[in-house]
Amino acid sequence: MKMQSILFIILNDIDLGNNNSGPSVRSLSILNEFKKKGLNIDIIMGANPKERFLKFKELPVTNNYDYCYIESKVGVTRLYDTLILKLIKKKFNNVKTGLYYRDMYWAYNIQISKGKLKNILVPIVNKWFLGFLSKNVNVIFGQSNSFCEKLKTFTRNECEVKVLPPGCEQLPVKQSTKKGVVYVGEIDQVFSGIELLIEAMELVNMKQRVPLNLVCRKNEYQLNDYLQKVNAEHEWLNIYHETKETIYKVYNKSNLAIIPRYKDEYTKLCLPIKLFEYITYELPIVAIKHGEVAKFIEEKNIGMTCIGNPNELAEKILKTINLDERDKKSFINNIRKCKKDNTWKERVEFINETLYKKNT
């Protein structure tokens, strides 16, 4: 039987010395699982688009791939990456191609670019780009059901849209005996809900000393005047800038994880990679009743949800960190089952089943 041969393309700028961002973690986790399957795999990745394009050009046209899978960057690709997308099917005999589409903030009037003209153009160009993708790939993968439903309003009928959320790593975990709340991720005021979290933790610490162990990127923290100010005011707030390899130290100080997003319609669609990292470390999760994250937590019974105000959030935090042993064990058992059922291996199997047509 012929061994499968695939082309795997990562359109993120990958720096193997600093792979802590969600997109890098996702791309490299998928790559690792592809390698474990023992397939013949050609990998196109690099620190910039030109480097990736030159590697793509070097691939012989005689390579007979069973399919091509692509991890994309946010928004519209740059010139050389766009050329890769345009040439894949021409170069490799109309090979079946799937692409993971990461973000759709532009569809919700969220403006993160500088300049009025650029903010006007971003939605227009991204809509065009999804039309371009629809003609050049067979399947577009998205992170949740509602994300994919929204995505379908911008794609063409000839392209399938399928759900492919992040996965959990199967790490051995020792349950922490320390009480603490961990938050990992963005700290911007548009998406994160960080101010709500700080306000809730102020209320929590009026009743019981509970540290907030907050992990974020160092450069983002240095630009965040609000977080620097509250860090100077509160001894219960601990700021960390850990790597993927060292973040376990922070999880070992915590018995509860939190996702405080609540403000905008776009984040309702998202299942962030930190949700699955929290599950990996087997922590109950408190989140705001806000779209896909809350729905996932409630369906799997792996934590608690509440409305987006400081008093309600503080109440749920205190209730969860002080669970009796029976209720805590029930949560942990559910989390472990969820961890087992939502692996990177499972995601790769789904990619393979979707794109690979067995020879008859």
Helices and strands as residue ranges (DSSP letters): E 5-13, H 22-36, E 40-46, H 49-58, E 67-71, H 79-91, E 97-100, G 105-108, H 116-136, E 139-142, H 145-152, E 160-163, E 181-184, H 194-207, E 212-215, H 218-222, H 225-233, E 237-240, H 248-251, E 256-259, G 266-269, H 273-280, E 285-288, H 292-300, E 303-306, H 310-321, H 325-341, H 344-355
